[in-house]
């Protein structure tokens, strides 16, 4: 269920008077679908230019970087160091456990599932970094939710598949998946109002949009890409 939080912003008029306004931010859980209409009253700056302070939370590891690609590669290196538990002496079940802070996730399948899960943690960390930046800019009230749930993520049981026309490429890395989708979008005519519009080529979609920016915004309804996350509780903000 979505949660609604208030955010108060202030600015000074040309006459020197201070004006304040209260706006709403809609928070939704990581598995919640995108709403029919995007509701965001506080818009962050372009996320591609956001400064990132990325820190690994695998056990006692405190690796830090500001580069997303470096962070992704580092996180993936923890897969060989996974902790294995065996249950039920008769059937001998082997479980791989995620050792990211406060994450209860485990799998009885294969290391690839853990790698996919860790890439999701890395991506989620980026969203929380953007959440920190946005909160500092927008005077959002402090989140009162339990921070112990901040790293509980949905399970990605399978690799991500691109459903763009004549493309069925699969991805284990969620960030690479989203970058790939954006590349499809960028491979269209440029301009604020493209003549004839730009058609969405996702399977089963017939939408048409004025420009690439609006197409990319629409694509999140297909890919469920998130914009940012609360750094306290981990919930994503659309």
TORFIGU-68221 format. One record per residue (C-alpha): residue number from 1; x, y, z negated; residue in one letter. Coordinates in steps of 0.5 Angstrom, whole numbers, plus 500, padded with zeros to 3 digits. Each point is the difference from the previous one (the first is absolute). Layout:
<atoms>
<atom><num>NUM</num><xx>X</xx><yy>Y</yy><zz>Z</zz><residuo>A</residuo></atom>
...
</atoms>
This chain:
<atoms>
<atom><num>1</num><xx>500</xx><yy>500</yy><zz>500</zz><residuo>X</residuo></atom>
<atom><num>2</num><xx>503</xx><yy>507</yy><zz>502</zz><residuo>X</residuo></atom>
<atom><num>3</num><xx>502</xx><yy>505</yy><zz>494</zz><residuo>X</residuo></atom>
<atom><num>4</num><xx>499</xx><yy>507</yy><zz>501</zz><residuo>X</residuo></atom>
<atom><num>5</num><xx>505</xx><yy>505</yy><zz>497</zz><residuo>X</residuo></atom>
<atom><num>6</num><xx>500</xx><yy>508</yy><zz>500</zz><residuo>X</residuo></atom>
<atom><num>7</num><xx>506</xx><yy>504</yy><zz>502</zz><residuo>X</residuo></atom>
<atom><num>8</num><xx>500</xx><yy>507</yy><zz>499</zz><residuo>X</residuo></atom>
<atom><num>9</num><xx>504</xx><yy>505</yy><zz>504</zz><residuo>X</residuo></atom>
<atom><num>10</num><xx>502</xx><yy>507</yy><zz>499</zz><residuo>X</residuo></atom>
<atom><num>11</num><xx>502</xx><yy>506</yy><zz>505</zz><residuo>X</residuo></atom>
<atom><num>12</num><xx>501</xx><yy>507</yy><zz>500</zz><residuo>X</residuo></atom>
<atom><num>13</num><xx>496</xx><yy>505</yy><zz>504</zz><residuo>X</residuo></atom>
<atom><num>14</num><xx>503</xx><yy>506</yy><zz>504</zz><residuo>X</residuo></atom>
<atom><num>15</num><xx>498</xx><yy>504</yy><zz>494</zz><residuo>X</residuo></atom>
<atom><num>16</num><xx>504</xx><yy>496</yy><zz>495</zz><residuo>X</residuo></atom>
<atom><num>17</num><xx>493</xx><yy>497</yy><zz>497</zz><residuo>X</residuo></atom>
<atom><num>18</num><xx>501</xx><yy>492</yy><zz>499</zz><residuo>X</residuo></atom>
<atom><num>19</num><xx>495</xx><yy>496</yy><zz>503</zz><residuo>X</residuo></atom>
<atom><num>20</num><xx>499</xx><yy>492</yy><zz>497</zz><residuo>X</residuo></atom>
<atom><num>21</num><xx>496</xx><yy>495</yy><zz>504</zz><residuo>X</residuo></atom>
<atom><num>22</num><xx>498</xx><yy>493</yy><zz>498</zz><residuo>X</residuo></atom>
<atom><num>23</num><xx>500</xx><yy>494</yy><zz>505</zz><residuo>X</residuo></atom>
<atom><num>24</num><xx>499</xx><yy>493</yy><zz>500</zz><residuo>X</residuo></atom>
<atom><num>25</num><xx>505</xx><yy>494</yy><zz>501</zz><residuo>X</residuo></atom>
<atom><num>26</num><xx>497</xx><yy>493</yy><zz>502</zz><residuo>X</residuo></atom>
<atom><num>27</num><xx>504</xx><yy>494</yy><zz>497</zz><residuo>X</residuo></atom>
<atom><num>28</num><xx>499</xx><yy>493</yy><zz>503</zz><residuo>X</residuo></atom>
<atom><num>29</num><xx>503</xx><yy>494</yy><zz>498</zz><residuo>X</residuo></atom>
<atom><num>30</num><xx>505</xx><yy>497</yy><zz>505</zz><residuo>X</residuo></atom>
<atom><num>31</num><xx>495</xx><yy>495</yy><zz>503</zz><residuo>X</residuo></atom>
<atom><num>32</num><xx>494</xx><yy>505</yy><zz>501</zz><residuo>X</residuo></atom>
<atom><num>33</num><xx>499</xx><yy>501</yy><zz>507</zz><residuo>X</residuo></atom>
<atom><num>34</num><xx>500</xx><yy>507</yy><zz>503</zz><residuo>X</residuo></atom>
<atom><num>35</num><xx>494</xx><yy>504</yy><zz>499</zz><residuo>X</residuo></atom>
<atom><num>36</num><xx>496</xx><yy>502</yy><zz>507</zz><residuo>X</residuo></atom>
<atom><num>37</num><xx>502</xx><yy>507</yy><zz>499</zz><residuo>X</residuo></atom>
<atom><num>38</num><xx>507</xx><yy>502</yy><zz>497</zz><residuo>X</residuo></atom>
<atom><num>39</num><xx>499</xx><yy>504</yy><zz>493</zz><residuo>X</residuo></atom>
<atom><num>40</num><xx>506</xx><yy>504</yy><zz>498</zz><residuo>X</residuo></atom>
<atom><num>41</num><xx>500</xx><yy>507</yy><zz>497</zz><residuo>X</residuo></atom>
<atom><num>42</num><xx>508</xx><yy>500</yy><zz>499</zz><residuo>X</residuo></atom>
<atom><num>43</num><xx>504</xx><yy>499</yy><zz>506</zz><residuo>X</residuo></atom>
<atom><num>44</num><xx>507</xx><yy>498</yy><zz>499</zz><residuo>X</residuo></atom>
<atom><num>45</num><xx>505</xx><yy>503</yy><zz>505</zz><residuo>X</residuo></atom>
<atom><num>46</num><xx>502</xx><yy>495</yy><zz>505</zz><residuo>X</residuo></atom>
<atom><num>47</num><xx>502</xx><yy>494</yy><zz>497</zz><residuo>X</residuo></atom>
<atom><num>48</num><xx>506</xx><yy>499</yy><zz>505</zz><residuo>X</residuo></atom>
<atom><num>49</num><xx>504</xx><yy>505</yy><zz>497</zz><residuo>X</residuo></atom>
<atom><num>50</num><xx>498</xx><yy>499</yy><zz>493</zz><residuo>X</residuo></atom>
<atom><num>51</num><xx>506</xx><yy>499</yy><zz>495</zz><residuo>X</residuo></atom>
<atom><num>52</num><xx>501</xx><yy>493</yy><zz>498</zz><residuo>X</residuo></atom>
<atom><num>53</num><xx>503</xx><yy>498</yy><zz>493</zz><residuo>X</residuo></atom>
<atom><num>54</num><xx>499</xx><yy>492</yy><zz>501</zz><residuo>X</residuo></atom>
<atom><num>55</num><xx>502</xx><yy>496</yy><zz>494</zz><residuo>X</residuo></atom>
<atom><num>56</num><xx>500</xx><yy>492</yy><zz>500</zz><residuo>X</residuo></atom>
<atom><num>57</num><xx>496</xx><yy>497</yy><zz>494</zz><residuo>X</residuo></atom>
<atom><num>58</num><xx>503</xx><yy>493</yy><zz>501</zz><residuo>X</residuo></atom>
<atom><num>59</num><xx>501</xx><yy>497</yy><zz>493</zz><residuo>X</residuo></atom>
<atom><num>60</num><xx>506</xx><yy>505</yy><zz>498</zz><residuo>X</residuo></atom>
<atom><num>61</num><xx>502</xx><yy>502</yy><zz>507</zz><residuo>X</residuo></atom>
<atom><num>62</num><xx>500</xx><yy>508</yy><zz>500</zz><residuo>X</residuo></atom>
<atom><num>63</num><xx>502</xx><yy>501</yy><zz>507</zz><residuo>X</residuo></atom>
<atom><num>64</num><xx>499</xx><yy>507</yy><zz>503</zz><residuo>X</residuo></atom>
<atom><num>65</num><xx>499</xx><yy>503</yy><zz>507</zz><residuo>X</residuo></atom>
<atom><num>66</num><xx>497</xx><yy>505</yy><zz>503</zz><residuo>X</residuo></atom>
<atom><num>67</num><xx>500</xx><yy>496</yy><zz>507</zz><residuo>X</residuo></atom>
<atom><num>68</num><xx>494</xx><yy>496</yy><zz>501</zz><residuo>X</residuo></atom>
<atom><num>69</num><xx>503</xx><yy>495</yy><zz>505</zz><residuo>X</residuo></atom>
<atom><num>70</num><xx>506</xx><yy>499</yy><zz>495</zz><residuo>X</residuo></atom>
<atom><num>71</num><xx>495</xx><yy>499</yy><zz>494</zz><residuo>X</residuo></atom>
<atom><num>72</num><xx>496</xx><yy>495</yy><zz>504</zz><residuo>X</residuo></atom>
<atom><num>73</num><xx>507</xx><yy>496</yy><zz>502</zz><residuo>X</residuo></atom>
<atom><num>74</num><xx>502</xx><yy>500</yy><zz>493</zz><residuo>X</residuo></atom>
<atom><num>75</num><xx>493</xx><yy>497</yy><zz>497</zz><residuo>X</residuo></atom>
<atom><num>76</num><xx>500</xx><yy>495</yy><zz>505</zz><residuo>X</residuo></atom>
<atom><num>77</num><xx>507</xx><yy>497</yy><zz>497</zz><residuo>X</residuo></atom>
<atom><num>78</num><xx>497</xx><yy>498</yy><zz>494</zz><residuo>X</residuo></atom>
<atom><num>79</num><xx>496</xx><yy>495</yy><zz>503</zz><residuo>X</residuo></atom>
<atom><num>80</num><xx>506</xx><yy>495</yy><zz>499</zz><residuo>X</residuo></atom>
<atom><num>81</num><xx>500</xx><yy>501</yy><zz>493</zz><residuo>X</residuo></atom>
<atom><num>82</num><xx>493</xx><yy>499</yy><zz>499</zz><residuo>X</residuo></atom>
<atom><num>83</num><xx>498</xx><yy>496</yy><zz>493</zz><residuo>X</residuo></atom>
<atom><num>84</num><xx>497</xx><yy>493</yy><zz>501</zz><residuo>X</residuo></atom>
<atom><num>85</num><xx>495</xx><yy>496</yy><zz>496</zz><residuo>X</residuo></atom>
<atom><num>86</num><xx>498</xx><yy>493</yy><zz>500</zz><residuo>X</residuo></atom>
<atom><num>87</num><xx>493</xx><yy>498</yy><zz>497</zz><residuo>X</residuo></atom>
<atom><num>88</num><xx>496</xx><yy>494</yy><zz>499</zz><residuo>X</residuo></atom>
<atom><num>89</num><xx>505</xx><yy>494</yy><zz>500</zz><residuo>X</residuo></atom>
<atom><num>90</num><xx>496</xx><yy>495</yy><zz>504</zz><residuo>X</residuo></atom>
<atom><num>91</num><xx>499</xx><yy>504</yy><zz>506</zz><residuo>X</residuo></atom>
<atom><num>92</num><xx>506</xx><yy>505</yy><zz>499</zz><residuo>X</residuo></atom>
<atom><num>93</num><xx>498</xx><yy>507</yy><zz>503</zz><residuo>X</residuo></atom>
<atom><num>94</num><xx>505</xx><yy>505</yy><zz>501</zz><residuo>X</residuo></atom>
<atom><num>95</num><xx>498</xx><yy>507</yy><zz>499</zz><residuo>X</residuo></atom>
<atom><num>96</num><xx>504</xx><yy>506</yy><zz>502</zz><residuo>X</residuo></atom>
<atom><num>97</num><xx>499</xx><yy>506</yy><zz>495</zz><residuo>X</residuo></atom>
<atom><num>98</num><xx>501</xx><yy>507</yy><zz>502</zz><residuo>X</residuo></atom>
<atom><num>99</num><xx>504</xx><yy>504</yy><zz>495</zz><residuo>X</residuo></atom>
<atom><num>100</num><xx>498</xx><yy>507</yy><zz>502</zz><residuo>X</residuo></atom>
<atom><num>101</num><xx>499</xx><yy>504</yy><zz>493</zz><residuo>X</residuo></atom>
<atom><num>102</num><xx>493</xx><yy>498</yy><zz>498</zz><residuo>X</residuo></atom>
<atom><num>103</num><xx>498</xx><yy>496</yy><zz>506</zz><residuo>X</residuo></atom>
<atom><num>104</num><xx>496</xx><yy>493</yy><zz>498</zz><residuo>X</residuo></atom>
<atom><num>105</num><xx>501</xx><yy>498</yy><zz>508</zz><residuo>X</residuo></atom>
<atom><num>106</num><xx>502</xx><yy>493</yy><zz>501</zz><residuo>X</residuo></atom>
<atom><num>107</num><xx>500</xx><yy>495</yy><zz>506</zz><residuo>X</residuo></atom>
<atom><num>108</num><xx>500</xx><yy>492</yy><zz>501</zz><residuo>X</residuo></atom>
<atom><num>109</num><xx>502</xx><yy>501</yy><zz>507</zz><residuo>X</residuo></atom>
<atom><num>110</num><xx>506</xx><yy>503</yy><zz>503</zz><residuo>X</residuo></atom>
<atom><num>111</num><xx>505</xx><yy>505</yy><zz>499</zz><residuo>X</residuo></atom>
<atom><num>112</num><xx>497</xx><yy>504</yy><zz>506</zz><residuo>X</residuo></atom>
<atom><num>113</num><xx>494</xx><yy>502</yy><zz>496</zz><residuo>X</residuo></atom>
<atom><num>114</num><xx>504</xx><yy>503</yy><zz>495</zz><residuo>X</residuo></atom>
<atom><num>115</num><xx>504</xx><yy>504</yy><zz>505</zz><residuo>X</residuo></atom>
<atom><num>116</num><xx>494</xx><yy>502</yy><zz>503</zz><residuo>X</residuo></atom>
<atom><num>117</num><xx>497</xx><yy>502</yy><zz>493</zz><residuo>X</residuo></atom>
<atom><num>118</num><xx>507</xx><yy>504</yy><zz>498</zz><residuo>X</residuo></atom>
<atom><num>119</num><xx>499</xx><yy>504</yy><zz>506</zz><residuo>X</residuo></atom>
<atom><num>120</num><xx>493</xx><yy>502</yy><zz>498</zz><residuo>X</residuo></atom>
<atom><num>121</num><xx>503</xx><yy>502</yy><zz>493</zz><residuo>X</residuo></atom>
<atom><num>122</num><xx>506</xx><yy>504</yy><zz>504</zz><residuo>X</residuo></atom>
<atom><num>123</num><xx>494</xx><yy>503</yy><zz>504</zz><residuo>X</residuo></atom>
<atom><num>124</num><xx>496</xx><yy>502</yy><zz>494</zz><residuo>X</residuo></atom>
<atom><num>125</num><xx>506</xx><yy>503</yy><zz>496</zz><residuo>X</residuo></atom>
<atom><num>126</num><xx>500</xx><yy>505</yy><zz>506</zz><residuo>X</residuo></atom>
<atom><num>127</num><xx>493</xx><yy>501</yy><zz>499</zz><residuo>X</residuo></atom>
<atom><num>128</num><xx>501</xx><yy>502</yy><zz>493</zz><residuo>X</residuo></atom>
<atom><num>129</num><xx>506</xx><yy>504</yy><zz>501</zz><residuo>X</residuo></atom>
<atom><num>130</num><xx>495</xx><yy>504</yy><zz>505</zz><residuo>X</residuo></atom>
<atom><num>131</num><xx>495</xx><yy>500</yy><zz>494</zz><residuo>X</residuo></atom>
<atom><num>132</num><xx>505</xx><yy>503</yy><zz>495</zz><residuo>X</residuo></atom>
<atom><num>133</num><xx>502</xx><yy>506</yy><zz>506</zz><residuo>X</residuo></atom>
<atom><num>134</num><xx>493</xx><yy>501</yy><zz>501</zz><residuo>X</residuo></atom>
<atom><num>135</num><xx>498</xx><yy>501</yy><zz>492</zz><residuo>X</residuo></atom>
<atom><num>136</num><xx>505</xx><yy>505</yy><zz>499</zz><residuo>X</residuo></atom>
<atom><num>137</num><xx>498</xx><yy>504</yy><zz>506</zz><residuo>X</residuo></atom>
<atom><num>138</num><xx>492</xx><yy>499</yy><zz>498</zz><residuo>X</residuo></atom>
<atom><num>139</num><xx>500</xx><yy>501</yy><zz>493</zz><residuo>X</residuo></atom>
<atom><num>140</num><xx>496</xx><yy>493</yy><zz>500</zz><residuo>X</residuo></atom>
<atom><num>141</num><xx>498</xx><yy>498</yy><zz>493</zz><residuo>X</residuo></atom>
<atom><num>142</num><xx>504</xx><yy>495</yy><zz>497</zz><residuo>X</residuo></atom>
<atom><num>143</num><xx>497</xx><yy>493</yy><zz>501</zz><residuo>X</residuo></atom>
<atom><num>144</num><xx>497</xx><yy>496</yy><zz>494</zz><residuo>X</residuo></atom>
<atom><num>145</num><xx>500</xx><yy>493</yy><zz>502</zz><residuo>X</residuo></atom>
<atom><num>146</num><xx>505</xx><yy>494</yy><zz>498</zz><residuo>X</residuo></atom>
<atom><num>147</num><xx>507</xx><yy>501</yy><zz>503</zz><residuo>X</residuo></atom>
<atom><num>148</num><xx>501</xx><yy>493</yy><zz>499</zz><residuo>X</residuo></atom>
<atom><num>149</num><xx>496</xx><yy>498</yy><zz>506</zz><residuo>X</residuo></atom>
<atom><num>150</num><xx>504</xx><yy>505</yy><zz>505</zz><residuo>X</residuo></atom>
<atom><num>151</num><xx>503</xx><yy>494</yy><zz>503</zz><residuo>X</residuo></atom>
<atom><num>152</num><xx>494</xx><yy>495</yy><zz>501</zz><residuo>X</residuo></atom>
<atom><num>153</num><xx>499</xx><yy>500</yy><zz>507</zz><residuo>X</residuo></atom>
<atom><num>154</num><xx>496</xx><yy>496</yy><zz>505</zz><residuo>X</residuo></atom>
<atom><num>155</num><xx>502</xx><yy>494</yy><zz>503</zz><residuo>X</residuo></atom>
<atom><num>156</num><xx>502</xx><yy>500</yy><zz>507</zz><residuo>X</residuo></atom>
<atom><num>157</num><xx>499</xx><yy>492</yy><zz>502</zz><residuo>X</residuo></atom>
<atom><num>158</num><xx>503</xx><yy>501</yy><zz>507</zz><residuo>X</residuo></atom>
<atom><num>159</num><xx>504</xx><yy>504</yy><zz>505</zz><residuo>X</residuo></atom>
<atom><num>160</num><xx>497</xx><yy>507</yy><zz>502</zz><residuo>X</residuo></atom>
<atom><num>161</num><xx>498</xx><yy>499</yy><zz>508</zz><residuo>X</residuo></atom>
<atom><num>162</num><xx>499</xx><yy>506</yy><zz>505</zz><residuo>X</residuo></atom>
<atom><num>163</num><xx>494</xx><yy>500</yy><zz>503</zz><residuo>X</residuo></atom>
<atom><num>164</num><xx>501</xx><yy>505</yy><zz>505</zz><residuo>X</residuo></atom>
<atom><num>165</num><xx>499</xx><yy>499</yy><zz>507</zz><residuo>X</residuo></atom>
<atom><num>166</num><xx>505</xx><yy>494</yy><zz>503</zz><residuo>X</residuo></atom>
<atom><num>167</num><xx>504</xx><yy>500</yy><zz>494</zz><residuo>X</residuo></atom>
<atom><num>168</num><xx>499</xx><yy>495</yy><zz>495</zz><residuo>X</residuo></atom>
<atom><num>169</num><xx>507</xx><yy>501</yy><zz>496</zz><residuo>X</residuo></atom>
<atom><num>170</num><xx>500</xx><yy>498</yy><zz>493</zz><residuo>X</residuo></atom>
<atom><num>171</num><xx>504</xx><yy>503</yy><zz>494</zz><residuo>X</residuo></atom>
<atom><num>172</num><xx>502</xx><yy>498</yy><zz>493</zz><residuo>X</residuo></atom>
<atom><num>173</num><xx>502</xx><yy>507</yy><zz>498</zz><residuo>X</residuo></atom>
<atom><num>174</num><xx>494</xx><yy>504</yy><zz>499</zz><residuo>X</residuo></atom>
<atom><num>175</num><xx>504</xx><yy>507</yy><zz>501</zz><residuo>X</residuo></atom>
<atom><num>176</num><xx>502</xx><yy>497</yy><zz>507</zz><residuo>X</residuo></atom>
<atom><num>177</num><xx>493</xx><yy>498</yy><zz>502</zz><residuo>X</residuo></atom>
<atom><num>178</num><xx>498</xx><yy>507</yy><zz>499</zz><residuo>X</residuo></atom>
<atom><num>179</num><xx>506</xx><yy>503</yy><zz>503</zz><residuo>X</residuo></atom>
<atom><num>180</num><xx>498</xx><yy>496</yy><zz>506</zz><residuo>X</residuo></atom>
<atom><num>181</num><xx>493</xx><yy>502</yy><zz>500</zz><residuo>X</residuo></atom>
<atom><num>182</num><xx>502</xx><yy>507</yy><zz>500</zz><residuo>X</residuo></atom>
<atom><num>183</num><xx>505</xx><yy>499</yy><zz>506</zz><residuo>X</residuo></atom>
<atom><num>184</num><xx>494</xx><yy>497</yy><zz>504</zz><residuo>X</residuo></atom>
<atom><num>185</num><xx>496</xx><yy>507</yy><zz>499</zz><residuo>X</residuo></atom>
<atom><num>186</num><xx>506</xx><yy>504</yy><zz>502</zz><residuo>X</residuo></atom>
<atom><num>187</num><xx>500</xx><yy>497</yy><zz>506</zz><residuo>X</residuo></atom>
<atom><num>188</num><xx>494</xx><yy>504</yy><zz>503</zz><residuo>X</residuo></atom>
<atom><num>189</num><xx>500</xx><yy>507</yy><zz>503</zz><residuo>X</residuo></atom>
<atom><num>190</num><xx>502</xx><yy>506</yy><zz>496</zz><residuo>X</residuo></atom>
<atom><num>191</num><xx>496</xx><yy>506</yy><zz>498</zz><residuo>X</residuo></atom>
<atom><num>192</num><xx>494</xx><yy>503</yy><zz>495</zz><residuo>X</residuo></atom>
<atom><num>193</num><xx>494</xx><yy>498</yy><zz>505</zz><residuo>X</residuo></atom>
<atom><num>194</num><xx>502</xx><yy>495</yy><zz>505</zz><residuo>X</residuo></atom>
<atom><num>195</num><xx>496</xx><yy>500</yy><zz>506</zz><residuo>X</residuo></atom>
<atom><num>196</num><xx>495</xx><yy>494</yy><zz>500</zz><residuo>X</residuo></atom>
<atom><num>197</num><xx>502</xx><yy>498</yy><zz>493</zz><residuo>X</residuo></atom>
<atom><num>198</num><xx>505</xx><yy>494</yy><zz>497</zz><residuo>X</residuo></atom>
<atom><num>199</num><xx>497</xx><yy>494</yy><zz>500</zz><residuo>X</residuo></atom>
<atom><num>200</num><xx>501</xx><yy>495</yy><zz>494</zz><residuo>X</residuo></atom>
<atom><num>201</num><xx>502</xx><yy>494</yy><zz>503</zz><residuo>X</residuo></atom>
<atom><num>202</num><xx>499</xx><yy>495</yy><zz>493</zz><residuo>X</residuo></atom>
<atom><num>203</num><xx>497</xx><yy>494</yy><zz>501</zz><residuo>X</residuo></atom>
<atom><num>204</num><xx>492</xx><yy>501</yy><zz>500</zz><residuo>X</residuo></atom>
<atom><num>205</num><xx>501</xx><yy>508</yy><zz>500</zz><residuo>X</residuo></atom>
<atom><num>206</num><xx>497</xx><yy>505</yy><zz>505</zz><residuo>X</residuo></atom>
<atom><num>207</num><xx>502</xx><yy>506</yy><zz>496</zz><residuo>X</residuo></atom>
<atom><num>208</num><xx>503</xx><yy>506</yy><zz>504</zz><residuo>X</residuo></atom>
<atom><num>209</num><xx>503</xx><yy>506</yy><zz>497</zz><residuo>X</residuo></atom>
<atom><num>210</num><xx>503</xx><yy>507</yy><zz>502</zz><residuo>X</residuo></atom>
<atom><num>211</num><xx>507</xx><yy>499</yy><zz>498</zz><residuo>X</residuo></atom>
<atom><num>212</num><xx>505</xx><yy>495</yy><zz>497</zz><residuo>X</residuo></atom>
<atom><num>213</num><xx>500</xx><yy>503</yy><zz>493</zz><residuo>X</residuo></atom>
<atom><num>214</num><xx>492</xx><yy>498</yy><zz>500</zz><residuo>X</residuo></atom>
<atom><num>215</num><xx>502</xx><yy>494</yy><zz>503</zz><residuo>X</residuo></atom>
<atom><num>216</num><xx>505</xx><yy>498</yy><zz>494</zz><residuo>X</residuo></atom>
<atom><num>217</num><xx>495</xx><yy>502</yy><zz>495</zz><residuo>X</residuo></atom>
<atom><num>218</num><xx>495</xx><yy>496</yy><zz>503</zz><residuo>X</residuo></atom>
<atom><num>219</num><xx>504</xx><yy>494</yy><zz>500</zz><residuo>X</residuo></atom>
<atom><num>220</num><xx>500</xx><yy>499</yy><zz>493</zz><residuo>X</residuo></atom>
<atom><num>221</num><xx>493</xx><yy>498</yy><zz>500</zz><residuo>X</residuo></atom>
<atom><num>222</num><xx>503</xx><yy>494</yy><zz>504</zz><residuo>X</residuo></atom>
<atom><num>223</num><xx>507</xx><yy>499</yy><zz>496</zz><residuo>X</residuo></atom>
<atom><num>224</num><xx>497</xx><yy>502</yy><zz>493</zz><residuo>X</residuo></atom>
<atom><num>225</num><xx>507</xx><yy>504</yy><zz>500</zz><residuo>X</residuo></atom>
<atom><num>226</num><xx>500</xx><yy>504</yy><zz>493</zz><residuo>X</residuo></atom>
<atom><num>227</num><xx>502</xx><yy>508</yy><zz>499</zz><residuo>X</residuo></atom>
<atom><num>228</num><xx>503</xx><yy>500</yy><zz>493</zz><residuo>X</residuo></atom>
<atom><num>229</num><xx>499</xx><yy>496</yy><zz>493</zz><residuo>X</residuo></atom>
<atom><num>230</num><xx>499</xx><yy>503</yy><zz>493</zz><residuo>X</residuo></atom>
<atom><num>231</num><xx>507</xx><yy>499</yy><zz>497</zz><residuo>X</residuo></atom>
<atom><num>232</num><xx>497</xx><yy>498</yy><zz>493</zz><residuo>X</residuo></atom>
<atom><num>233</num><xx>495</xx><yy>495</yy><zz>502</zz><residuo>X</residuo></atom>
<atom><num>234</num><xx>502</xx><yy>498</yy><zz>507</zz><residuo>X</residuo></atom>
<atom><num>235</num><xx>493</xx><yy>501</yy><zz>503</zz><residuo>X</residuo></atom>
<atom><num>236</num><xx>500</xx><yy>503</yy><zz>507</zz><residuo>X</residuo></atom>
<atom><num>237</num><xx>497</xx><yy>506</yy><zz>503</zz><residuo>X</residuo></atom>
<atom><num>238</num><xx>497</xx><yy>501</yy><zz>506</zz><residuo>X</residuo></atom>
</atoms>
